[in-house]
Amino acid sequence: MNKEAVCCFCGKSVLVKEAISLSVKDNIDAVEEQGFLCHRKCLKSKLDKRIANYLFIDL
């Protein structure tokens, strides 16, 4: 069975095994963190175009 989650950017379903996992902390020393899942294309659309990242080679 393919588990699905909700993309934190577009609100549509994303397969967990295909999703990008984001982790956010209040600051670098914080212990607590919040996790989010999203589509690759959604994350790419939110990043500045000057940011090079190997995650997007196939997009």
FITIDREN-504406 format. One record per residue (C-alpha): x, y, z; residue number from 1; residue in three letters; chain. Coordinates in pm, 1 decimal. Each point is the difference from the previous one (the first is absolute). Layout:
// FITIDREN-504406
{east=X | north=Y | up=Z | nr=NUM | rest=ALA | kette=A}
...
***
This chain:
// FITIDREN-504406
{east=0.0 | north=0.0 | up=0.0 | nr=1 | rest=MET | kette=A}
{east=133.4 | north=345.2 | up=-94.7 | nr=2 | rest=ASN | kette=A}
{east=-21.7 | north=239.6 | up=293.1 | nr=3 | rest=LYS | kette=A}
{east=-90.4 | north=356.8 | up=-82.5 | nr=4 | rest=GLU | kette=A}
{east=49.3 | north=331.0 | up=176.1 | nr=5 | rest=ALA | kette=A}
{east=-103.5 | north=358.0 | up=-69.0 | nr=6 | rest=VAL | kette=A}
{east=251.5 | north=229.7 | up=-171.9 | nr=7 | rest=CYS | kette=A}
{east=69.7 | north=294.6 | up=231.8 | nr=8 | rest=CYS | kette=A}
{east=8.9 | north=240.5 | up=-298.0 | nr=9 | rest=PHE | kette=A}
{east=-286.6 | north=-97.3 | up=-231.3 | nr=10 | rest=CYS | kette=A}
{east=-221.0 | north=-205.3 | up=233.3 | nr=11 | rest=GLY | kette=A}
{east=-30.0 | north=-288.9 | up=-247.1 | nr=12 | rest=LYS | kette=A}
{east=86.7 | north=-363.6 | up=64.4 | nr=13 | rest=SER | kette=A}
{east=360.0 | north=-111.9 | up=-31.4 | nr=14 | rest=VAL | kette=A}
{east=128.3 | north=-355.3 | up=31.6 | nr=15 | rest=LEU | kette=A}
{east=216.0 | north=-20.9 | up=310.6 | nr=16 | rest=VAL | kette=A}
{east=268.6 | north=-200.4 | up=-181.9 | nr=17 | rest=LYS | kette=A}
{east=26.4 | north=274.3 | up=-266.8 | nr=18 | rest=GLU | kette=A}
{east=-30.7 | north=303.5 | up=226.6 | nr=19 | rest=ALA | kette=A}
{east=271.7 | north=239.9 | up=107.3 | nr=20 | rest=ILE | kette=A}
{east=31.0 | north=4.7 | up=378.1 | nr=21 | rest=SER | kette=A}
{east=56.2 | north=341.1 | up=158.0 | nr=22 | rest=LEU | kette=A}
{east=102.2 | north=59.1 | up=359.3 | nr=23 | rest=SER | kette=A}
{east=-35.5 | north=341.6 | up=162.1 | nr=24 | rest=VAL | kette=A}
{east=149.6 | north=116.8 | up=329.1 | nr=25 | rest=LYS | kette=A}
{east=-59.6 | north=326.5 | up=183.0 | nr=26 | rest=ASP | kette=A}
{east=376.9 | north=53.6 | up=-1.0 | nr=27 | rest=ASN | kette=A}
{east=312.4 | north=-206.9 | up=-61.0 | nr=28 | rest=ILE | kette=A}
{east=28.1 | north=-101.9 | up=367.7 | nr=29 | rest=ASP | kette=A}
{east=-366.5 | north=-89.0 | up=48.6 | nr=30 | rest=ALA | kette=A}
{east=-85.1 | north=-354.6 | up=101.0 | nr=31 | rest=VAL | kette=A}
{east=-358.1 | north=7.5 | up=-123.8 | nr=32 | rest=GLU | kette=A}
{east=-67.6 | north=-14.4 | up=-371.5 | nr=33 | rest=GLU | kette=A}
{east=-296.4 | north=-26.6 | up=-234.6 | nr=34 | rest=GLN | kette=A}
{east=-3.7 | north=-230.1 | up=-300.9 | nr=35 | rest=GLY | kette=A}
{east=-179.2 | north=64.0 | up=-330.0 | nr=36 | rest=PHE | kette=A}
{east=-35.9 | north=-191.4 | up=-326.8 | nr=37 | rest=LEU | kette=A}
{east=-32.8 | north=151.2 | up=-346.4 | nr=38 | rest=CYS | kette=A}
{east=26.0 | north=-63.6 | up=-372.8 | nr=39 | rest=HIS | kette=A}
{east=341.7 | north=65.4 | up=-158.0 | nr=40 | rest=ARG | kette=A}
{east=-154.1 | north=245.7 | up=-246.1 | nr=41 | rest=LYS | kette=A}
{east=-172.5 | north=192.7 | up=278.9 | nr=42 | rest=CYS | kette=A}
{east=323.6 | north=45.7 | up=194.9 | nr=43 | rest=LEU | kette=A}
{east=189.7 | north=96.1 | up=-315.1 | nr=44 | rest=LYS | kette=A}
{east=-260.2 | north=266.2 | up=-80.5 | nr=45 | rest=SER | kette=A}
{east=49.2 | north=157.9 | up=344.6 | nr=46 | rest=LYS | kette=A}
{east=381.9 | north=17.2 | up=-8.8 | nr=47 | rest=LEU | kette=A}
{east=190.9 | north=286.0 | up=-156.5 | nr=48 | rest=ASP | kette=A}
{east=120.2 | north=-99.0 | up=-347.8 | nr=49 | rest=LYS | kette=A}
{east=360.5 | north=72.5 | up=103.2 | nr=50 | rest=ARG | kette=A}
{east=-2.3 | north=-289.7 | up=245.4 | nr=51 | rest=ILE | kette=A}
{east=164.3 | north=-299.8 | up=-166.7 | nr=52 | rest=ALA | kette=A}
{east=-111.4 | north=-332.1 | up=141.3 | nr=53 | rest=ASN | kette=A}
{east=56.1 | north=-357.0 | up=-119.3 | nr=54 | rest=TYR | kette=A}
{east=-359.0 | north=-92.2 | up=101.2 | nr=55 | rest=LEU | kette=A}
{east=-128.2 | north=175.6 | up=-311.3 | nr=56 | rest=PHE | kette=A}
{east=226.8 | north=-141.6 | up=-269.7 | nr=57 | rest=ILE | kette=A}
{east=-290.3 | north=-195.3 | up=-153.0 | nr=58 | rest=ASP | kette=A}
{east=-249.2 | north=290.8 | up=4.2 | nr=59 | rest=LEU | kette=A}
***
